[in-house]
Amino acid sequence: MALVGPSPLLDTNPFAAVLGDLREERGATVPFPPGDTRFSLARTRRFANDPLPLLLDAYERFGPIFTLRVFHGNVVFMLGPAANHYITVSHAANFTWRESHFRDLIGLMGDGLLTIDGDFHRRSRLIMLPGFHRERIAASVDVMVDETSRALEELTAGDRIDLYTWTRRLALRIAMRALFGLDPDGETARAVDAAGLFEQALSFFSSEYALRMLRGPRTPWARLQQAARSLDRLIYAEISSRRASGERGEDILSLLLDASDEDGTTLTDLQIRDEVMTLMFAGHDTTTSTVAFMFHELAHHPEIVARLQAEQDSQLVDGLPTPSQLMSGELSELEMVFDETLRMYPPAWIGPRRSVEAFEFAGCSVPGRAFVNYSSWASHHLPDVFPEPDQFRPERFAPEAKAALPKGAYVPFGGGSRTCIGMRFGQLEIRTIATLLLSRFTLTLAEDFQLEIRQMPTISPRHGLPVVVHARSHLGAAQRSLAHSDSL
Ligand code: HEM
């Protein structure tokens, strides 16, 4: 059976989509969970600009399942370990992604793995999985080390840089080379500022809800489409040159070009484009934010930096990690810092879904066709699960403590059949960038910098991460002696 993609969403006109949502909401056969269900522009704005306090406040008042009216419609939120497990694992089949309130992402990514459901999702995932097997990921270490070392060469002590932008460009170069075998310095790639284009496309999701409804020239939607078209040129050029030359490598693009069904049907250029676009988006934005958030916290915790540097001193050879150290995550201090960063700032902070049938959870009914979300960000901030959740404490993820967490408590990579397919790749990349950066430099935040978080639709530092670069030996020596005295 040929791999046929889903039909387009019924209502691609945003006004028709809103009317359709309202009709379905009115036709609900069971009540929505309790919550704030009257229209409020202020709440809609808060949800777009600062959702975490809004969700935590509603959790306090209503418990693990509640409804908030956001823009035109009721949206159900389910928070906490049991809720995460319910949506992602035990009852995953009752939820679709495609018609969730993030459906506008289809305008950028098309029908790639993230935005599809059911049998098409299962079969597409089967095609992609070999590209993410351990040995394939291991083959990417060299590219990651090479690209990171090259990017570090550009830095000198005393520099002031935006670590977020620096990492974003690095992560895109790594994604291009390791995932798609694309030369970021080649003619086609150089003609396209992929990082800038993603920034432009995704800014759609940080614009006002009402503006997102508009179509036509100079609207946020037009900017998204324009950026998508430019990125398309890069992707289609590579697809056609690989088809023409027959050249294949160890990358995912090669895998997609050669994938075929039992009856010999291969993927169309459009299907390949959608998967590549999805992986480029999901594969650089999340890792970039994680690195930025990690170094934000480290800048506030020199005692943790000292522990990381002490670990490097005792375990790295000539200041360089081995591929197996990076793959296994055996630098245990770094691993805990990494886990705690993803607890406090999980970039893919919300799992958008739409219910298929009505269901019950924690004593509340939820209609079929309702917008339902889980949220790692809010779930990771519940004080009954993570005491003093605003404190950055890597020791929460010491092996025994991590093993004792309830099922579904910690879900930075989602769960079940939609668990992040790039998890190992992302982990390896972040370990590589963090280890090499820490082995060379210490970073302090630019004076007066205050972290503000935007969602677009992943979370990231709204104003980047301006830092000052210091040679490591300079600060490191003092800190290492501090770490030593701590351990006496
Ligand atoms: C720190 C890094 C990353 C984090 C925290 C992260 C997080 C997530 C989460 C939470 C989901 C599930 C979303 C949901 O349930 O709706 C997801 C899905 C996905 N991620 Fe990641 N991700 C990361 C890195 C990557 C990388 C590097 C890639 C690609 C190379 C990638 C590709 C994907 C794809 C394709 C999906 C959709 C999977 C499916 O539905 O079958 N991610 N990611």
Boltz pocket constraint, residues with backbone or C-beta under 6 A from the ligand:
constraints:
  - pocket:
      binder: B
      contacts: [[A, 113], [A, 114], [A, 115], [A, 116], [A, 125], [A, 179], [A, 278], [A, 279], [A, 282], [A, 283], [A, 284], [A, 286], [A, 287], [A, 290], [A, 342], [A, 346], [A, 347], [A, 348], [A, 350], [A, 351], [A, 352], [A, 411], [A, 412], [A, 413], [A, 414], [A, 415], [A, 417], [A, 418], [A, 419], [A, 420], [A, 421], [A, 422], [A, 423], [A, 425], [A, 426], [A, 427]]
      max_distance: 6.0
